[in-house]
Amino acid sequence: MPGKGFVSNIARQSEDFPGWYNDVVRKAELADYSPVRGCMVIRPYGYAIWESMRDELDRHIKRTGHQNVYFPLFVPRSLLEKEAEHVEGFDPQVAWVTRAGGEELSEWLAIRPTSEAIIAEVVKDWIQSYRDLPLLLNQWNNVVRWELRTRLFLRTAEFLWQEAHTFHATEQEAADEVATGLEAYRAVSEDWLAIPVIKGRKTENEKFPGAVYSTSIEAMMRDTKALQAGTSHMLGQNFARSAGIDFLDRDNQLKAPFGTSWGFSTRMVGATIMAHGDASGLILPPNVAPHQVVVVPIFRSEDDRAAVAGAIERLETGLADVSTASGPLRLWVDWREETPGFKFNHWELRGVPFRLEIGPRDVAAGQAVIVRRVDRLKETLPLDSLAAELPKRLADYQAHLFQRAIDFRTANTHHVDDMEAFERTVEEDGGFIHAPWCGDGACEKRVSEKTGATIRIIPFDAADESGRCLVDGKPSERRVLLARAY
Amino acid sequence: MPGKGFVSNIARQSEDFPGWYNDVVRKAELADYSPVRGCMVIRPYGYAIWESMRDELDRHIKRTGHQNVYFPLFVPRSLLEKEAEHVEGFDPQVAWVTRAGGEELSEWLAIRPTSEAIIAEVVKDWIQSYRDLPLLLNQWNNVVRWELRTRLFLRTAEFLWQEAHTFHATEQEAADEVATGLEAYRAVSEDWLAIPVIKGRKTENEKFPGAVYSTSIEAMMRDTKALQAGTSHMLGQNFARSAGIDFLDRDNQLKAPFGTSWGFSTRMVGATIMAHGDASGLILPPNVAPHQVVVVPIFRSEDDRAAVAGAIERLETGLADVSTASGPLRLWVDWREETPGFKFNHWELRGVPFRLEIGPRDVAAGQAVIVRRVDRLKETLPLDSLAAELPKRLADYQAHLFQRAIDFRTANTHHVDDMEAFERTVEEDGGFIHAPWCGDGACEKRVSEKTGATIRIIPFDAADESGRCLVDGKPSERRVLLARAY
């Protein structure tokens, strides 16, 4: 196995997954701790990955008729407290500005943990009639939730995200919008990040504070734990009523609009790392990889160097107009003064899909050695075939990583019918467990207290299936998805 | 003059420029006040304008080798206070988080007014050797400066911007970088926003707190006042020394790197409004206009409607692949149930470069009426010429607005040599005034106290010219640029 000796001193993925994750994030220079407790610094390589998924999601958001806006960072305390469940859910995590401009503020300002409260207050003036609906807004911004235990990308006191906020004349339209948001997240996760997801509804205990119901997509990480990869909420008329929004409907009646909100965050950079990575570090899907192909020149003498440099220059010219599914081919030539072995290891740690090795004998033969990151499959290809081959191989690799993740999830998904089997499966196998549940919140709490596994979602595609609840044996109509989760 | 009766109740630009500005911003739905003192809400139309200039500047930033990153929103008090001039400059404007997660914080956290302090502290660990330099970072984010008197886009407590932060081995490299940043701003202002600018150096009194020197570009608004449209600062070794950054140079000596920072903000949306707008509202350069062409269908009967709709549909198909300097042609068809006059006024207020009027007689004749926003120049064009004509006309219109702004600036630029003439020019004519100054900060203060006009910059292209200072008559070597300013 090439490069084994070089494994960059990252913790073993198979033995210490959290240690492996932290090492990869820091040593591949994706992010780092900061002088502010719980806040991270996103470094260039990590930010480029975020930009790629952000831009792809932004295209989905615009294509489905949403418009970008910007609302203030601050939410006055009185506004945050208008919706009772909402304030109860977020108050313990709020960071408060109490002084500004050299004075105590007469009203404290929350750093937004999310923007439902301030947006409802503002759009009250924009929504007068059914003609003003639907109102489909989105913003990309930073939010703050004071977390006690933080992890780079996965849970940080400040994070970057997108929050869509929409208002509709009817409940049905709002329900359709909740689905539109979730579908955008599925598309970005599966088609861009190669992470398969399961859509479903959250339980009452797990829904967004202030929502009527919440939906999410759930993904499996390489340690078989679940990660919630995007949430979309039906707010009903809750926030509209609290803020006093009403509109004159076609039937000449004043009504409160129905709202939705949905969010997707820098957490998904963490998900991308944990869904694909292996013992040597990151494995990036080509759509999101900052470098899709890295060229490592190999030479000893100055003459060889010149020959290799000439060939690489011709190659770069030949590849200048090559397109991939995510835009122009992103090729990088590593001319640093380091050994080839150092470079192989450097780019393997960073998850670059393909590396091209070009030495003097390759130049003479008009060929290059291409090595695929995920399985180190090595082939020799004619240099003049690369303009045609690379886009195809990148597309195949993208599909391959997606299938690999599906296969991994399938291999780690279990169906159990009673508590004893459930506990054993959680402890011995982990993974996703589909099991019957009666719908009672008390049973839900019992399971999580006993096993640490929680009901992730009630999958939308769960078939009707009579059974008996894992906990109290009462009738269950379908299986829910349980797992230990991030 | 069409549409005159409709002028949307905006204040007269010629009599009340600030009132006109505020009306345009609010009635064209660019931005609005928010429930948080001094903070604004950027609405879809205003945000689309910001996105356009942001994306264009981001392309410049990346093309010149900078990488995007993200640093925390919070700056611990002890870090903000490390650089003495810096804290003195910003402390009065800081918003402080003193409580979070239900507890008093042991150390207050500033909401970043700018990020020099926290970035220097973090990159200390990234910079060990000359090989780690230059370090060219940029971030797009929100900052907060508690302002007493705020104006939408121009001066708000929170604003969006880009802040580049770079570190270099030599002073010369850093000086070149200061110029690179300023040149990016010139290019976006002139080539994208059609706003001519003058580059120059700020005086000692006006430089960035903590900088060695500051440079800026200055633009003229339609009321002849100046607006600083982007600043680029030489930080020297100030922040590096305060944070204790050092690197091992090629000569094996430990040295502090030289820093720069440069920023460009949502203020430029305000500049775009004020540099081009007229009595009827916004005038947008095509590169930045969310809609470049709006089609207004004109019909009375249902039959006419059908004929017009058919022609517009064919037109849209024919224009689907048309490109402009700022991407695919942005065409909007206004099918709202309103009168043509209402729509003309609506889109004039919003500054759309061209409107196309298509009625049944036009359809029969295979033509459309095209009206250019800036001067209401009206022409009739064959429908099948539009795919070729529109990109050309948009490019011409972009150039025309730039030339119009240059002409306006030229007509409102004055050269004076003594205080009496200066005072009279400021009062009676306004505009840009080039006058001799000895370089003494006391004279600078005197001028601004007496006239409200300030030294904007010492223009880079100011010719050597012996003269006597406006204020104290001491020798002056070149003229400086003075103006009343935003």
Interface residues (C-beta under 8 A of the other chain):
Chain A: D32 S34 P35 V36 C39 M40 V41 I42 R43 P44 Y47 A48 E51 Q67 N68 V69 Y70 F71 P72 L73 F74 V75 P76 L79 P92 Q93 V94 A95 W96 V97 T98 R99 A100 G101 G102 W108 L109 I111 I118 E121 V122 D125 L137 N141 N142 V144 W146 L148 A157 E158 L160
Chain B: D32 S34 P35 V36 C39 M40 V41 I42 R43 P44 Y47 A48 E51 Q67 N68 V69 Y70 F71 P72 L73 F74 V75 P76 L79 D91 P92 Q93 V94 A95 W96 V97 T98 R99 A100 G101 G102 W108 L109 I111 I118 E121 V122 D125 L137 N141 N142 V144 W146 L148 A157 E158 L160
